[in-house]
Amino acid sequence: MSYPNIDALRADRKDHAVETPRMFSVAAATPRSRSLFIPTSVELWSLSALIAFYWLADEIVGEASDDLVNIAGPIAFSAIMGFGLVRMLLDDARSIFAPLFTFRVASAVYFGMGSLVHMVVSPERRAILESFYLFTDRDVAKLNFLVACSTLFILVVAGVAESLATRSETPAPTTSIAGANARRMRNYGLVFLVIGSALKYIFVFPVSIGWVAWGEVPGSIVTMAEMSLIGLNLLTIWSLQNARAFFPIVCVLVAIEMLVGVLLLSKTQVLLPMLMLLVGIMAQRLTLKRVIGAFIAVAIALEVLQPMIAFARDEFNLRTGGMATNATIAMRAQILVSYFDPFRTRSPSEEPGEGLMRISYVNAGAFAIVMYDRGNSGDSFKNLFVSLVPRVIWPEKPLLQAGGDFAMAASGRYAENSVSPGMFAEAYWNYGWMGVPLVMTPLGLFLLWMSRYSLWVLQREKWMFFPIALIGMKVGLAIDGMFVSQIAGTTAIVVVFHVVTAALEAGMQRIGFGALHRA
């Protein structure tokens, strides 16, 4: 019997060694005894205690307790959500991409801290909030109670479903992306960046900036254009781990995307590239210093952007009548430069507290609750099945205007932007207390489904499917939106994108196109 040459085998193994970045290394050495997506008993019992506090205060003390309840309740709710966030991060840093993680972030911001905003802003700012609906402390207390009940229901649904799903599964490895192919990550990052940028600057940007009047760009194209952000995220992780000389180039690309967002007068378009960079930095190696630095960077960006964009939008509307086609890039740049003129007249939108008001949903949420209690229930779910058909398949699909209809009900006219009470209050507006199980059950299942999907992408290094995972991450932040457009519509997009991506991946493997997969 002949034996193989051991030295030759060792040399061959060395030649074909796979690069292994230390991505998401926080949980690499700590095996989990429970699924990442099953909430802890601390979260569940804390939310239950908060609900009991709300109920007992109302039953025993009544309206006299509203002041205390409306301060202590949101603070406690934010703390409970914060505990869940820290627990998920410590268990597995990959959770930062999970919708169940971003859902907790959004809930803490919009319905925890946001429920305190009307108490801390100036009387003038509070009057602006009340101009949409003159809410009372009793209205806010009921909204806070509804938020706590809905959140508990979502976490319980997700936890039970995850427990049932994991009974027959082999425990997922906790070493995250050990063995990840760095070149493959780089290749996918570049492809996403090129394709996303092409779609953005050929279709989305010309319409947004007012160069062409093509009407509304299909949501599928807008979503695919965001692949450029995903490319920046992957390239951030790859460059920090394998090619630090390339990291400054990634930063320059992020700066260009942020500058474009400034020209579009959109805080979202400025912040998203920055967030993708920061998420990439934290994903490559999660440390307390990086987390704190990311929060400080976002806070500074918001502090700078809020008054500047507010002034620019007011000046833009004054000069153009709100018509994007009437404004050149030079005019936009001139408006932005004029913001730094010390002798200019300040815009009312620049006053302190304007940024805080954007995270407050007490007026819209309270209005939705009162509408149902007075017998005027909503019908924002009427286009549920229509939303399941992507516009790319049905170009003439009716526009989903639930936010405009809600604004019409409140003010008697359509607002310039859609107005939403948030999914918790929307469920009550349509179905009363039955809306909690009817709406929160599919919402909890959706968040779990997309969270598991994100983890599957990261564990299996399925970078072609990473854009779909990021869609779920983004939807987790949209708890302040409307269910039909954010959840039902996104479900259809995710299914179509997954089928197309799977077919594309299979086709690439069948024809032997291995450029993206080559080690």
N, C-alpha and C positions, 0 to 999 in steps of 0.2 A: 504494500500500500504506500502510495506517495503522499507526502504531507505538503501543505502549502508553505511557501516561504513567509515566515512570520514578519521578517523585516520589510518585505515587499508589501504585505497587508497593512502594516503600520504606516508606511509611507503613503499608501493609497488613501488610507483613512485621513491622514493629515492633509492631503491634497484636496479632499472633498469635505473638509470640515465645514460645518455650518456656523456662521457668525451668530452669536446669541446676545443680543442687547439685554441690558438689565432693566427691562421695562416693567413697570408696575411691581417693583420688587418689595413693596411693603408687606404684602401677604405671602411672599414666596416661601417663607420658612414656617408659616403658621397655618397648619391645617384647620379647616373649619368643621365644627361639629354639627352645623346647621346650614341650610341654604342661605345664601346672601340675601334673597328676596323675601324671606319669612321675617316679618317684624318681630322684634323682641317683646317679651312679656312686659318689660318696662314701658315701651311705647304704648302698648295696648291698654295696660292698666292705667297709665297716666292720662291717656285720652278719655278713658272711661271715668276716671275721677274728675276730670275737667267737665265732662258732660253732667255728672252728678252735681258738681258745684253749681253749674248754671241752673239746673232744675231746682235744686234745693233753695237757692237764693231767690228764685222767682216764686216758689211755693210758700216759703216762710216769710220773706221780707217784702217781696213784690217789687214795684217800680222803684222804691227807695234804694234798692240794691244795684240799680243799673249803672250808676257811676263807678262803683267798685268793680262790678262784673266786667264792664267794658274796658277797664284798665288791666286788671289782673288776668282776665281770660286770654286776651291776645298775647300778653307777655308769656304766659304759661304755654300757650299753643306754639309760639315761636321756639321756646326752649325745648319742647318735646320734639318738634321737627328737627331742631339743631342736633339733639341727641341722636336721632336716627341717621342724620347725615354723617356725623362723626363715626358712629358705629359701622356704617357701610364702608367708609373710607379706610378705617383701621382693619376691617375684615379683608378688603380687597380693593386696591386702588382703581381697578377697572370699573368699579361701580360709578365712577364719575360720568361714564357714558350711558348709564342706565336711566330710562325714563322714570323709574321709581325713585331715583336719586334726585333728578331735576324737578320732579313733582314736589318733593319735600322742600326744595329750595324755593320754588315759586309759591307754594302754600305759605311758607314762613314769611316771605316778603310781602305778598299781596294781601293775605288774610290774617297775618300775625301783626307785623309792623305796620302794614297798610291800614289796619283797623284802628290805629292810634293816631294817624296823621291829622284827622280833623280836630284833635284835642291840642295839637302842638303848633299848628300853623296860625298865622295872624287872623284876626276877625275878617279881614278882607278876603283872604284865601278861603276861609271857611264859608263865607257867603257865596263864593264862586261854586264850591262843592254843593251847597244847598240850592243853588239856582237850577240845578238839574232836578233835584227832588229835596224838599225840606224834610229831612229825616229827623227822627227823635231818638233819644237814648234808648227807648223801648224797642224801636226798629233795629238799632245796632245790636242790642243784646240778643234779639232773636236771630239775626244774621250770624253772630258769633256762635250761637248754639247750633245752628244749622251747619256751619263750617266744621265744627268739631265732630258732629254726628256723621257727616258725609265722609270726612277724612278717616275716621275709625272704620266705617263700612268698607271703604276702598282698601285699606290695609288688611282687614280681615279677609275680604274676598281674595286679594292677591296672595295672602299667606296660606289660606286653605287650598287654593288652586295649585300653588307651588308645592305644598306638601303632598298632594295627590299625584302631581306630575313627577316628583322626584322619588316616589316609592319604587318605581320600576326602572330607575335610571342608575347608571354607574356614577358615583360621585365625581364631579368635575375636578380636574387637577387644580391645585391652588398655586402652582408655579407660574400662573398667568401665561405669558407668551414665551416661555423658555424654548429655545430652539428657533425663535423667529428668524426669518431670512431677511437680513437687512437690505440686500439689494432688491428683493421683491418689494419691500416697503417703499424704497426709493422710486422704483419703476412705477408702482401704482400712484404714488404721490405726484409724480410728474405728469402721468396720464390724466389724473383727475384735475390737476391744475390747468393743463392745456385745454382739455375739453370744456371744463367749467368756465374758464375765462373766455373761450371762443363764444359760447352760448350767451354769456353775460354781455360781452361787448358788441355782439352782432345783433342780438334781439332785445335784451332787457334794458341795457343802458341807453340806447338811442330813444326808446319810448319814454323812459323815466326822465331823461334830461330834456325831452321835448324836441328832439331833432326830427322825429317822424311821428305821425298820428296813426299808428296801426291799430289803435284800440287796446283792449286788455290782452296782455301776453298770457297764454295758457299757463295754468299753475304748474303743470308738469315741466314746462321749459324753465320756469323760474326755479323750481326745485332742482332740476338738473344743473342749472347754472351755479348753484351753491356747491357743486363738486369742487370748485376752485378753492373754497374754504377748507374742504376736507383734504385737498392736496397740500395746502399750507400746514394743516395739522400733522399729517403723516411726515412731511418733509422736516418739520420742526423736531419731531421725535427722532427721525433717522439722523439728522445732522448733529444733534446733541450727543447721540450715542456713537456715531461712526465717522462723522466728517465735520468737526466743529468749524473748520474753515468755511463751510457752506452756510453755517447758521446766520452770519451777517447778511447774506444774500436773501435768506428767508425773511429776515427782519425788514429788509428794504421792500420786498414784495408785499409784506403786510402793511407797511407804511403807505405804499401806493394805493392799496385797496382802501385804507382808512381815508386817504385824501379824496378818493372818488366818492366815498360816503359823505364827506364834508360838502363836496360840490353838489351832491344830491339833496343836501340839507336833511339828512336822515341819521339820527343817532344810532339806529339799529345797524345800518350799513357801515358805520364807523366802528361800532363795538364788536360786531361779529368776527372780523379778522383778528382783532386784538384778543378776543376770547379764545379763538382757535389756537393762537400762539401760546397763550397762557395755559390752556388745557394741555397742549402738547408738552410744555415745559414740566407741568406737574405729572403728566402721564409717564414721561421718561424716567423721572425719579421723584416720588412724592416725599416731601419733607415739610415740616411745620413752617420753616422759613419761606419756602416757595408758596405755600398756601396763603400765608399772611401777606406776602408780597403781591400775590395776584389780587387779593381783596383790596389792598391799598391802591394798586394800579387802576382797578375798575372804579373805585370810589373817586379817585382824582380825575379820571376821564369823564365820569358823569358830572362832577362839579364844574369842569371846564366846558363840557359840551352843552349842558342844559341851557345856560343863558345865551351862549353863542348861537346855537341852532334856533332857539326861540326868537331871538332878535332877527336872525336871517330870514326865517319864515315870515315873520310879520312884515319885514321890509320887502320881501319877495312878493307877497300878496298885494302890498300897497302899490308896487311898481307894475305888476303884470296882471293884476286882477285874479291871481291864482292860477293862471294858464301857463303851464310849463313851456308850451311852444312859443311864448312871448319872451322867453329869457334865454340869453346866450350864456356860454360858460364865462365869458368876460364879465357879464353883469353879475353872475353869481359870485365870482371872485371879488368883484368890487364891493358887493354887499358884505361879504365876509371880512374884507379888509376894513371897511368902515366901522365894523364892530369895535375895533381897537381905538377908534377916535375918542379921546377923552372928553370932547366937547359935544358929542352927539346926545340926542334925547333918548333916554332909556325906554325900552319897550316894557309894557306891563307884564309881559310873559317872562321877563328876566328877574322879577322880584323874588326874593328868597321864599322858598316853600313851593315853588312851581314844580320842581323835580319830585318832591315828596307827594304832591297831589296826584302824580301819575301812577302811584302804586296804591292809591286809595280807591276801593270799590264799595265803600259803605253807602254812598248815595245811590248808585245803580243797583246794588244788591238789595238794599232796603226797599227801593221802589218796586223791584220784581216781587218781593215777598208781599208787600202791601197790595199790589195789583191782584195777586191770586186770592188773598184774604178777602178782598172786596168783590170777588166773583168775576174778575177779568183775567182769566188764565191765558197763558201764552200759547203760541202754536209754532214755536221755533223748530220743532221736530218734523214739520210737515214735509220738508224736502229731504228727509233722511235717506230714502231709497234713491232719489235723484242724485244725491251726493256720492253714491257708491260707484257711479259711472264717471271715469276720468274724462276731462274735457277734451283730451287728445283723441278719444274715441267718439265722443259726442260734442263736436264743436259748438252746436247750437244749444247746449245745456243751459237752462235758466240760471241767471246769476243768483247766488245765495245771499239774500239781503236781510237776514234775521237781525243783524246789528242795526241796520237802518230802520227796520220796523220797530225795534225796541226804542230807539231814539225818538221815533215818531210818536210812540205811545206816551213818552215822558214829556216831550216839549211841543208836540204838534207839528214838527217839521223834521225832515231828514237832516242829520248832522253831516258835517263835511267828512268825518271819519265814523266808522261803525262804532257803536257803543255796546258794550257787553256787561252784564252783571256778574260774570264769572259762572263757571259750570255748576257750582253748588246752588246758587240762587236761581239760575236758569232752570234747573231740575224742579225746584219748588214752584217757580212761576208757571210751569207747564202742568205739574201733577201734584202739587202740594207735598205733604210728607211722604206720599207714595213715590215721589220722585227720587228719594234717597236710594231705595233698593232698585228701582227701575232704571235709573241712569248710572248710579255709582257701581252697579255690578258690571255692566259692560266696560265702564271706564277702568275699573280695577283690573279686569281681565286684559284689556288692551295694554295698560301700562306694564303688566307682568309679561305679556307676550313679547312686547318690544324690548323689555329688559333682558329676557332670556335670549332674544335674537341678538342683541348687542353682545352679550357674553359669548354666544356661539361664534360670532364673527371674530372676536378677539382670541378665543381659545384655539380656533381652527386656522387662524391667520387668513381668513377669507376676505382679503382686502377689496376685492371687487364688490363685495356686499357692504362695505363700510359706509358708503353714502346713505344706504337705507337705514343703517343703525343710527346715523346722525339725525335722520328725519325723526326717529322716535325720541331721541334725546331732546330735540327742539320742541316736540309736541308735549313732552313732560313739563316744559316751561310755560305752556299755553293754557294752564288751568284757568286763566282769567278770560279765555275766549269762549266761543260758542261750540257746543258739542258736535253739531252736524258738520260744520266746516272743518273743525280741528281734528276730530276723532274719526267720524264716519268717512269723510273725504280722504283723510290721510290713510285710513285702512285700505281703501281702493288703490291709492297710489302705491303703497307699500307692496301690495299683492302683485300689481302689474309690474313694478320695477323688479321685484324678486324673480318673477317668471322670466322676464326679459334678460336679466343678469345671469340667471342660471343657464338659459339657453345659449347666451353669448359665451359663457365660460365653457360649456360643453362643446360648443362649436370650435372654440380656440384650441381645446385639447385634442379634438378629433383631427384637426388639420395640422396639428403639431406646432402651433404658434406658441412658442415658449418664452418669448422675450420678457413677458411680465413675470414669469415663474422661475426664470433661470437663477440659480444660486450664484 
